[in-house]
Amino acid sequence: MRHAFVMDPLERVKPHKDTTYFLMLAARERGHDVFYIDPSALHLRHDQAWASAINVDVIDDPDHPFEVLSTEIVSLATMDVVWIRTDPPFDRGYFYVTLLLDCLPDRVQIINRPSTVRDWNEKLAALRYPHFTPHTLVSRRAVDIQEFLSAHERITIKPVDGHGGKGIIFLDHSLSAEDQQSGIEQATRSGRHWVVVQEYLPAARDGDKRILLLDGQPLGAILRVHAEDVELNNLDQGGRAISAGLDDKDQEICDAISKDLVTHGVRFAGIDVIGGMLIEVNITSPTGLREMSDFDGTKYHHKVIEGLER
């Protein structure tokens, strides 16, 4: 099989934790051809998607993870699998990449379906399942957020298009009215940016669970816990991952979203759960696969590639 990975530059890959690298490694270990494609190298020729693609060998060596074999201009219709693995945020460039990849023939497996990547904002997608989510407000108006805060002891505010824990703030009633208003103005950039506002979940102090799903079925999970003196659990904010399993509530959430994921062409996804509540549905470039494998020795990256071979 031929796998094309549309992704960030190879020199930015961190082999010890990078899920994209881990998937590329599994593909090579299973005898597949692996191509790296920078998003800027994509183009259309009439109605056909083409790209300058770098054929790479992928090596299980953190000091020398890639070896370039060749560079060629290829029609993406010659690929068996095309992975959209560019890291968020989902900006205008990301939007256009999904439009170009929409032109691929149906026989090419695209992970994940471009139209769903466009339509499912990762924070708003969780609201498709309101009985599993905390009380939520999406707005950019200070008056709406102030009213929501008055109804809850503590709230979490995060940018609709945020990622990696960036831009998240917490507000509670212990703050002065001036500090509350300042926090809201900061989060919304004076009313110019939409934010997701949710009731604070005390269970977040114990960590948030990342569950990875393949074709709607859970592969496994990790628990992300915050560093000392840091409130956010995100790995990009200094958090660390520990081994975790799925409890009954986690499985109930997975069962509830499984059909939707399959119907909308989401082959590989990561959901975030805090205290049995669904927080995000990550479909752009879900991570956590390497950490999951390190904990129990299971070759989850091979399981993902094997699922595409059937």
Buried (B, 14 or more C-beta within 10 A) or exposed (E): BBBBBBBBEBEEBEBEBBBBBBBBBBBBBBEBBBBBBBBEBBEEEEEEBBBBBBBBEBBEEEEEBBEEEEBEEBEBBEBBBBBBBBBBBBEEEBEEBBBBBEBBEEEBBBBBBBBBBBEBBBBBBBBBBEEBBBEBBBBBBBEBBBEBBEEBEBBBBBBBBBBBBBBBBBBEEEBEEEEBBEBBEEBBEEEEBBBBBBBBBEBBEBBBBBBBBBBBEBBBBBBBBBBEEEBBBBBEBBBBBEEBEBEEBBEEBBEBBBEBBBEBBBBBBBBBBBBBBBBBBBBBBBBBBBBBBBBEEEEBBBBBBEBBEE
